[in-house]
Amino acid sequence: MPAPELKPREREILGLLAEGRSAREIGTRLGIAAETVRWYLKQLYGKLAVGSREEAVQRALALGLLSRPVSTARPVERSPIRYLSNDGVSIAYQVIGRGPVDLLFMAGFVSHLEISWEEPGYTAFMEELGRHARVIVFDRRGVGLSDRAQGASTIDDTISDARAVLRAVGSERAFVSGTSESGAAAILLASMHPETVQGLIVINTTAMPARQGPEPEWSRPWELFEQSIAGLKATWGEPWALERLAPSVRGNPDFVSWWARALRAASSPSSVEAILRQTMRVDIRAILPQVRTRTLVIHRTGDRTVSVGAGRFLAERLPRARLVELPGDDHLYFVDAQPIAREMTRFLAEPNDEPEIETWVAILLHMAGSGSALDDEKRRILDAQQPRAIHVSAHGWVAAFDAPGRAVRCADRLRALGRGRVGGIVLHVGACRTSDGTPVGGSHEVAMRLLGSAIPGEVLVSGTLRDILAGSPVPLVPRSLDGGDAFTAPATVWALGPSARQA
C-alpha cells in the first residue's frame, strides 16, 4: 500500500509510539489530554489499516514513515517502598533498576514515593535512569511517606538520612544527585564524604535561594520568597505555582489534577511554609571552592524559579564542574525530562581516571586558652559525638566532624563543664586531609583569629557554619568583633545561645 498522508501531530504521536510510550505519556510530552491522544491513535490505525500499536509501528517502518525501530525497553524493576529508622525518625526509601553504578537521587521541596509513579513523566525519567544505574530515592523527613512529626528537614538532617539510606541498601560508593533546594544537601554530602560520592549531579539548583539586597542578581529577592509563601498558604490544595514550576504543562488537565493531589498528599500548608522559610536562609557559597568531587551542573535556561545564573555560578565556583544548559522554562525535573536523563546517563558512564580526592570538608571545633587541656572528661564528651579526627598542638586542640549537629552538641556539652575547665571554643568549616584529618588551608587561620576573641567557656560560630545550619533549632546570637556590626561586617560571627543542648 502507498504511504498515507499524515498530519504533523499524527507524525509526532507515531514517533512517540515507536519509543514505547503510553497514551498518557504521549499526552504529557505534547501537552494534550490522554483521550485526545487515543483519538489520534484511532485515526492512525485507520490510515495504516492496522489494529494495534505494534502493527502501526511496523507498518510505518515498512512505508518509510519512521526511521527508528520499535522500542524493546521494558518497565524497570523497582523495589517495594521500605522504611529505616535514623535517630528515631522513620525514612521511606525505594530502589529502582539494577544498573552497574549506584545513584542517590534527592528530590526538591516535596515528594511522595507512591503518588509520584502516577505521573508518566516521573515514571519515564526514573525508568530511564534505572536502565543505567541502581537508583535510590527517599522522602525527606517531614514530607511524603517519611515521618511528619519532626517538621522540616534541615540540611544536616537530609545528609544524615541520605547516608542512612545508602547504608540500608548496601551502597558503599554512589553518584549523588540533588534537584532544586536538595542540591545544597547533595553538594555538602559530597564535600563532607568524598570517599563515598563517586560523582555529583545538581539540577536547577542554587547556592543561595534568597537574597536581602541587590546581590547576587541570580538569587530571588527576599520579598518574592515571602510572597510565594503567602500564596502557598492561601492556595494549598490547588495546583500551586505551576506558572513558575512547570509552565509547559499548565494546560494539561491530567498533569494539573495530579500535581494538586500530589502536593496535598506530600505535605500541608504549615509544613511547606516551614520548609520554604528554612530554604530561604541557606547559603553555601563559601563551601563551593572546597568541593573536589567531579560535578555535572544541569540548568534550564528559562527556569522561572531558579535563574540559570545560579547554575552558572555553581559551575564557576565548583572546581571540577561542567555546566550543561538545556532549553525550556520548567523547573520540575520530571517535566520534559528526557534531555536531563540523557545528560545524567552520559555522566554516569564517563570514565573517572582523575586522582583520588585528598581533602574533605569538615566542621572544625577548636579550643584554646586557659582550661583547654584535653583531659579525660573532655575526651569522653568528644568520643560521644564521634569526631573523625582530633589533633593536639601547643596552643590547644581541634576536632573534625562530618556532621554540623554533632559538632554543635559537642561544643555545647564542653561549655557546660564551666569556666576554668574549658577554654574559648570556635566552630568553623574547613578542609582536612583525607589521610589523617589534619586541617589544611586558610580555615585554620580564620579559627585562630576567632579564638583570640572567644572568652573561656564561650562558643563562637563562624558565618560560614551559620549558613549551613540554616533552619536548624540551634540558637545563635550575633556577636560583634572589634566594635563592628555583626549583621553587616564581612567577618560576621555568632555566639552559641544557651539552649543548644536541646537542638
PLY file of the C-alpha trace (Angstrom):
ply
format ascii 1.0
element vertex 503
property float x
property float y
property float z
element edge 502
property int vertex1
property int vertex2
end_header
0.00 0.00 0.00
1.22 3.58 -0.61
2.23 5.67 2.37
-0.76 7.62 3.70
-0.71 11.38 4.21
-0.11 12.10 7.92
-0.72 15.36 9.74
2.21 16.84 11.77
0.54 15.90 15.05
-0.01 12.34 13.83
3.68 12.07 12.93
4.65 13.31 16.39
2.43 10.74 18.05
3.67 7.97 15.77
7.27 8.76 16.71
6.50 8.64 20.42
4.54 5.44 19.89
7.68 3.90 18.41
9.52 4.77 21.63
7.09 2.53 23.54
5.26 5.38 25.29
1.71 5.07 26.59
-1.13 7.38 25.58
-0.79 9.26 28.86
2.98 9.65 28.47
2.47 10.95 24.93
-0.13 13.40 26.21
2.23 14.68 28.92
5.03 15.12 26.39
2.83 17.01 23.92
0.69 18.89 26.43
-2.61 17.32 25.36
-5.11 15.06 27.12
-4.68 11.28 27.03
-8.15 10.98 25.45
-7.04 13.26 22.64
-4.03 11.01 22.05
-6.30 7.98 21.85
-8.43 9.77 19.24
-5.33 10.42 17.14
-4.28 6.78 17.53
-7.64 5.66 16.17
-7.10 7.87 13.10
-3.57 6.50 12.66
-4.73 2.89 12.88
-7.33 3.58 10.19
-4.87 5.27 7.83
-2.35 2.45 8.28
-5.01 -0.30 8.18
-3.79 -1.89 11.43
-5.35 -2.83 14.74
-2.56 -2.37 17.32
0.37 -0.12 18.21
2.92 -2.82 17.33
1.36 -3.24 13.88
1.20 0.53 13.45
4.91 0.96 14.12
5.90 -1.99 11.92
3.74 -0.74 9.03
5.14 2.80 9.44
8.69 1.43 9.31
7.90 -0.55 6.18
6.38 2.52 4.50
9.32 4.77 5.41
7.26 6.90 7.81
9.65 6.02 10.64
13.40 5.68 10.60
13.86 4.15 14.06
12.94 0.66 15.26
10.34 -0.32 17.82
11.50 0.18 21.41
12.13 -3.08 23.20
12.61 -1.42 26.57
10.55 -2.95 29.34
9.48 -1.29 32.59
12.38 -1.20 35.02
12.11 -3.25 38.19
11.54 -1.29 41.37
11.58 -2.46 44.95
8.71 -2.14 47.42
8.81 1.02 49.50
10.71 0.25 52.68
11.50 2.09 55.91
14.55 2.63 58.06
14.94 4.36 61.41
17.54 7.11 61.65
17.85 8.64 65.12
14.29 7.53 65.81
12.85 9.04 62.61
11.28 6.71 60.02
12.51 7.38 56.47
10.78 5.86 53.42
13.00 4.76 50.53
12.91 2.77 47.31
15.36 1.27 44.79
14.79 1.42 41.01
16.69 -0.66 38.45
19.84 -2.74 38.63
22.37 -0.65 36.74
26.14 -1.00 37.19
26.51 2.08 39.41
24.53 3.48 42.32
22.75 6.84 42.03
21.22 8.51 45.08
18.56 10.94 43.80
17.25 13.64 46.17
14.07 15.41 45.08
13.12 19.01 45.81
10.89 20.60 48.41
8.18 17.89 48.45
7.97 14.30 47.23
5.79 11.22 47.65
7.24 7.85 46.69
3.87 6.32 45.80
1.97 9.10 44.08
4.98 10.20 42.02
4.68 6.99 39.97
1.22 8.05 38.77
2.83 10.82 36.70
4.10 9.41 33.37
6.92 11.94 33.15
8.29 10.87 36.53
7.95 7.20 35.62
9.73 7.63 32.29
12.53 9.63 33.92
13.18 7.17 36.74
12.94 4.15 34.46
15.45 5.68 32.06
17.87 6.29 34.93
17.16 2.78 36.22
18.43 1.30 32.95
21.84 2.83 33.63
22.08 2.77 37.43
20.65 1.39 40.62
18.62 4.48 41.55
17.98 5.10 45.25
15.22 7.57 46.22
13.72 8.61 49.55
11.22 11.02 51.05
12.92 13.52 53.33
11.71 13.67 56.90
8.66 15.90 57.15
7.22 15.07 53.71
5.78 12.19 51.72
5.77 8.80 53.41
8.50 9.64 55.93
7.74 10.80 59.46
5.95 14.15 59.59
6.10 14.94 63.31
9.75 16.02 63.14
8.92 19.05 61.00
11.03 20.38 58.14
14.29 18.60 57.41
17.45 20.67 57.88
20.44 20.18 55.58
22.13 18.28 58.39
19.07 16.00 58.70
18.94 15.39 54.96
22.62 14.45 54.80
22.24 12.12 57.78
19.14 10.48 56.28
20.79 10.14 52.87
23.76 8.33 54.41
21.41 6.08 56.38
19.56 5.18 53.17
22.84 4.35 51.41
23.81 2.08 54.30
20.39 0.40 54.23
20.77 -0.58 50.57
24.41 -1.61 50.97
25.88 1.17 48.85
29.49 2.00 49.69
30.06 4.42 46.81
27.43 6.23 44.78
26.74 9.12 42.45
24.66 11.74 44.28
22.10 13.96 42.58
20.03 16.79 44.02
17.43 18.98 42.38
16.21 22.43 43.45
16.85 23.04 47.18
18.10 19.46 47.71
21.07 20.41 45.56
22.67 22.18 48.53
22.44 18.99 50.62
23.91 16.96 47.73
26.85 19.38 47.45
27.54 19.28 51.18
27.25 15.48 51.24
29.87 15.28 48.50
32.13 17.77 50.28
31.99 16.04 53.68
32.07 12.46 52.40
34.07 12.44 49.14
35.14 8.86 49.78
31.54 7.69 49.29
30.49 10.05 46.47
31.65 8.95 43.03
30.20 11.98 41.25
27.82 14.86 41.87
24.86 15.99 39.72
22.84 19.12 40.55
19.72 20.07 38.60
18.14 23.56 38.60
19.93 24.28 41.86
21.10 27.40 43.67
23.72 28.03 46.35
21.65 30.88 47.81
17.87 30.73 47.27
17.02 34.20 48.64
18.84 37.50 49.00
18.37 40.56 51.16
19.71 43.29 48.90
20.63 43.68 45.24
23.27 40.94 45.05
23.65 38.31 43.79
21.24 39.00 40.94
20.57 35.31 40.27
19.15 34.81 43.79
15.43 35.57 44.33
14.65 38.72 46.33
13.57 38.00 49.90
10.21 39.71 49.40
9.38 37.45 46.43
10.01 34.42 48.62
7.65 35.87 51.22
5.01 36.40 48.53
5.39 32.78 47.42
4.82 31.60 50.98
1.73 33.77 51.34
0.36 32.42 48.06
1.10 28.88 49.14
-0.85 29.23 52.38
-3.81 30.73 50.55
-4.00 28.16 47.74
-2.55 24.90 49.07
-4.61 22.00 47.79
-4.74 23.59 44.35
-2.08 23.10 41.61
0.26 25.59 43.31
2.84 27.62 41.35
2.70 25.74 38.04
3.20 29.05 36.24
6.72 29.03 37.71
7.43 25.35 38.29
6.12 23.80 35.06
4.60 26.36 32.67
4.78 23.97 29.71
2.13 21.65 31.20
-0.25 24.19 32.76
-2.74 23.40 30.01
-2.63 19.65 30.58
-5.64 18.76 32.78
-4.23 15.36 33.72
-0.99 16.89 34.99
-2.75 19.75 36.78
-5.04 17.33 38.62
-2.17 15.03 39.56
0.03 17.91 40.78
-2.65 19.24 43.12
-3.26 15.79 44.57
0.47 15.07 44.91
1.00 18.28 46.87
-1.90 17.51 49.21
-0.56 14.02 49.86
3.06 15.09 50.27
2.64 17.82 52.87
0.46 20.51 54.41
0.48 24.34 54.23
2.22 24.84 57.57
4.84 22.16 56.88
5.69 23.52 53.44
5.89 27.04 54.86
8.47 25.75 57.35
10.41 24.09 54.53
10.48 27.26 52.43
11.38 29.52 55.37
14.29 27.23 56.11
15.29 27.08 52.44
15.41 30.85 52.04
18.14 31.11 54.72
20.57 28.65 53.12
23.84 29.98 51.72
26.60 27.53 50.76
28.60 29.86 48.50
31.66 29.81 50.76
31.87 26.00 50.62
31.86 25.62 46.83
35.61 26.10 46.11
36.41 23.31 48.58
34.23 20.68 46.85
36.61 18.46 44.86
34.08 15.93 43.53
33.56 15.66 39.77
30.29 17.52 39.12
27.65 17.95 36.43
25.54 21.11 36.68
22.31 20.93 34.64
20.11 24.01 34.34
17.26 25.07 32.07
17.89 28.47 30.53
14.37 29.78 31.12
13.81 28.35 34.62
11.30 30.68 36.29
12.02 29.54 39.85
15.82 29.36 39.94
17.61 31.60 37.46
20.10 29.99 35.10
22.59 32.46 36.60
22.53 30.35 39.75
23.63 27.31 37.76
26.38 29.29 36.05
27.61 30.48 39.46
27.80 26.89 40.72
29.71 25.78 37.64
32.19 28.67 38.04
32.85 28.04 41.74
32.89 24.23 41.89
36.46 23.29 40.85
35.57 20.17 38.83
32.18 21.15 37.44
30.81 21.06 33.90
27.72 23.11 33.01
25.02 21.88 30.64
22.34 24.43 29.81
19.13 23.00 28.37
16.32 24.92 26.67
12.99 25.27 28.44
11.20 27.17 31.21
10.29 24.30 33.55
11.82 23.94 37.00
10.41 20.48 37.81
12.97 17.93 36.68
10.43 15.31 35.51
8.66 17.63 33.05
10.18 17.16 29.57
12.81 15.15 31.42
14.41 13.15 28.61
17.17 15.73 27.90
18.03 15.80 31.62
18.05 12.00 31.82
20.26 11.83 28.72
22.88 14.17 30.20
22.79 12.32 33.52
23.29 8.88 31.98
26.19 10.18 29.89
27.82 11.49 33.05
27.26 8.19 34.86
29.04 6.34 32.04
32.06 8.64 31.79
35.39 7.16 32.97
36.88 8.80 36.03
40.64 8.38 35.87
41.47 11.50 37.87
43.43 11.17 41.16
41.61 10.48 44.41
40.36 13.44 46.40
42.89 14.39 49.07
40.72 16.63 51.25
37.25 16.62 52.75
35.22 19.48 54.23
34.86 19.19 58.00
33.08 21.01 60.78
36.02 22.05 62.95
35.79 22.53 66.71
38.78 24.45 68.06
39.57 25.03 71.74
42.43 27.14 73.07
43.43 29.21 76.08
43.21 28.62 79.80
41.33 25.42 80.61
41.72 23.89 77.16
43.82 20.88 78.21
42.29 17.74 76.69
41.57 15.74 79.85
39.59 12.50 80.25
36.24 14.27 80.71
36.63 16.27 77.52
37.66 13.13 75.63
34.52 11.32 76.82
32.38 14.20 75.53
34.24 14.18 72.24
34.00 10.41 71.80
30.23 10.50 72.35
29.85 12.78 69.28
32.16 10.69 67.07
34.71 13.10 65.56
36.65 11.71 62.61
39.93 13.14 63.88
41.45 15.01 66.87
44.71 16.97 66.73
46.50 18.46 69.75
49.01 21.30 69.50
50.88 23.61 71.85
48.07 26.18 71.54
45.10 23.87 72.10
43.34 21.22 70.02
40.92 20.77 67.14
38.34 18.04 66.41
36.98 17.40 62.90
33.33 16.31 62.49
31.37 15.20 59.42
28.02 16.44 60.75
27.24 20.00 61.92
24.74 18.83 64.55
27.25 16.61 66.34
29.87 19.38 66.34
27.41 21.84 67.88
26.26 19.34 70.52
29.86 18.61 71.40
30.68 22.32 71.82
27.59 22.82 73.96
28.44 19.93 76.27
32.03 21.04 76.59
30.83 24.53 77.50
28.63 23.03 80.22
31.78 21.96 82.11
32.03 25.61 83.18
34.67 28.33 83.22
38.05 27.26 84.43
37.61 23.82 82.87
37.26 24.91 79.22
38.91 27.49 77.04
37.41 29.56 74.26
35.63 27.46 71.63
35.24 28.19 67.92
33.17 26.25 65.37
34.12 26.71 61.73
34.14 24.89 58.38
37.29 23.92 56.55
39.22 21.38 54.53
41.04 18.46 56.16
43.39 15.88 54.69
41.60 12.61 53.97
44.64 10.66 55.17
44.70 11.85 58.79
42.07 14.59 59.23
44.61 17.39 59.69
43.11 20.83 58.88
44.68 22.48 55.83
44.27 25.79 54.05
43.04 29.11 55.38
40.27 27.82 57.64
42.70 27.12 60.47
43.96 30.71 60.40
40.38 32.01 60.46
39.62 29.89 63.52
42.76 31.09 65.28
41.73 34.70 64.76
38.27 33.99 66.14
39.75 32.18 69.14
41.50 35.41 70.03
38.07 36.95 70.62
36.47 33.99 72.43
36.46 34.16 76.21
36.78 30.89 78.17
33.50 28.97 78.10
32.15 30.91 75.10
31.32 29.22 71.77
31.72 31.34 68.64
30.30 30.13 65.32
31.64 31.43 62.02
29.27 32.90 59.45
30.06 30.04 57.04
28.86 27.41 59.50
25.88 29.53 60.47
24.73 29.49 56.83
24.94 25.68 56.76
22.91 25.47 59.98
20.07 27.48 58.39
16.70 26.24 59.56
18.04 24.19 62.46
16.93 24.94 66.04
20.46 25.89 67.09
20.20 29.28 68.88
22.72 31.80 67.53
23.21 35.37 68.66
25.15 37.90 66.52
28.45 38.84 68.10
30.35 41.95 67.03
34.11 41.84 66.69
36.29 44.88 67.36
33.20 47.04 67.78
31.91 46.25 64.28
28.34 45.46 63.30
27.98 41.67 63.28
24.99 41.90 60.95
26.86 43.66 58.15
30.61 43.18 58.72
32.29 40.70 56.35
33.69 38.75 59.34
30.29 38.08 60.90
30.41 35.68 63.83
27.72 34.29 66.08
27.68 33.15 69.68
26.01 29.88 70.57
22.91 30.56 72.67
22.05 28.90 75.98
19.66 26.16 74.80
21.67 24.44 72.08
21.61 21.21 74.10
18.02 20.72 73.01
18.83 21.10 69.29
0 1
1 2
2 3
3 4
4 5
5 6
6 7
7 8
8 9
9 10
10 11
11 12
12 13
13 14
14 15
15 16
16 17
17 18
18 19
19 20
20 21
21 22
22 23
23 24
24 25
25 26
26 27
27 28
28 29
29 30
30 31
31 32
32 33
33 34
34 35
35 36
36 37
37 38
38 39
39 40
40 41
41 42
42 43
43 44
44 45
45 46
46 47
47 48
48 49
49 50
50 51
51 52
52 53
53 54
54 55
55 56
56 57
57 58
58 59
59 60
60 61
61 62
62 63
63 64
64 65
65 66
66 67
67 68
68 69
69 70
70 71
71 72
72 73
73 74
74 75
75 76
76 77
77 78
78 79
79 80
80 81
81 82
82 83
83 84
84 85
85 86
86 87
87 88
88 89
89 90
90 91
91 92
92 93
93 94
94 95
95 96
96 97
97 98
98 99
99 100
100 101
101 102
102 103
103 104
104 105
105 106
106 107
107 108
108 109
109 110
110 111
111 112
112 113
113 114
114 115
115 116
116 117
117 118
118 119
119 120
120 121
121 122
122 123
123 124
124 125
125 126
126 127
127 128
128 129
129 130
130 131
131 132
132 133
133 134
134 135
135 136
136 137
137 138
138 139
139 140
140 141
141 142
142 143
143 144
144 145
145 146
146 147
147 148
148 149
149 150
150 151
151 152
152 153
153 154
154 155
155 156
156 157
157 158
158 159
159 160
160 161
161 162
162 163
163 164
164 165
165 166
166 167
167 168
168 169
169 170
170 171
171 172
172 173
173 174
174 175
175 176
176 177
177 178
178 179
179 180
180 181
181 182
182 183
183 184
184 185
185 186
186 187
187 188
188 189
189 190
190 191
191 192
192 193
193 194
194 195
195 196
196 197
197 198
198 199
199 200
200 201
201 202
202 203
203 204
204 205
205 206
206 207
207 208
208 209
209 210
210 211
211 212
212 213
213 214
214 215
215 216
216 217
217 218
218 219
219 220
220 221
221 222
222 223
223 224
224 225
225 226
226 227
227 228
228 229
229 230
230 231
231 232
232 233
233 234
234 235
235 236
236 237
237 238
238 239
239 240
240 241
241 242
242 243
243 244
244 245
245 246
246 247
247 248
248 249
249 250
250 251
251 252
252 253
253 254
254 255
255 256
256 257
257 258
258 259
259 260
260 261
261 262
262 263
263 264
264 265
265 266
266 267
267 268
268 269
269 270
270 271
271 272
272 273
273 274
274 275
275 276
276 277
277 278
278 279
279 280
280 281
281 282
282 283
283 284
284 285
285 286
286 287
287 288
288 289
289 290
290 291
291 292
292 293
293 294
294 295
295 296
296 297
297 298
298 299
299 300
300 301
301 302
302 303
303 304
304 305
305 306
306 307
307 308
308 309
309 310
310 311
311 312
312 313
313 314
314 315
315 316
316 317
317 318
318 319
319 320
320 321
321 322
322 323
323 324
324 325
325 326
326 327
327 328
328 329
329 330
330 331
331 332
332 333
333 334
334 335
335 336
336 337
337 338
338 339
339 340
340 341
341 342
342 343
343 344
344 345
345 346
346 347
347 348
348 349
349 350
350 351
351 352
352 353
353 354
354 355
355 356
356 357
357 358
358 359
359 360
360 361
361 362
362 363
363 364
364 365
365 366
366 367
367 368
368 369
369 370
370 371
371 372
372 373
373 374
374 375
375 376
376 377
377 378
378 379
379 380
380 381
381 382
382 383
383 384
384 385
385 386
386 387
387 388
388 389
389 390
390 391
391 392
392 393
393 394
394 395
395 396
396 397
397 398
398 399
399 400
400 401
401 402
402 403
403 404
404 405
405 406
406 407
407 408
408 409
409 410
410 411
411 412
412 413
413 414
414 415
415 416
416 417
417 418
418 419
419 420
420 421
421 422
422 423
423 424
424 425
425 426
426 427
427 428
428 429
429 430
430 431
431 432
432 433
433 434
434 435
435 436
436 437
437 438
438 439
439 440
440 441
441 442
442 443
443 444
444 445
445 446
446 447
447 448
448 449
449 450
450 451
451 452
452 453
453 454
454 455
455 456
456 457
457 458
458 459
459 460
460 461
461 462
462 463
463 464
464 465
465 466
466 467
467 468
468 469
469 470
470 471
471 472
472 473
473 474
474 475
475 476
476 477
477 478
478 479
479 480
480 481
481 482
482 483
483 484
484 485
485 486
486 487
487 488
488 489
489 490
490 491
491 492
492 493
493 494
494 495
495 496
496 497
497 498
498 499
499 500
500 501
501 502
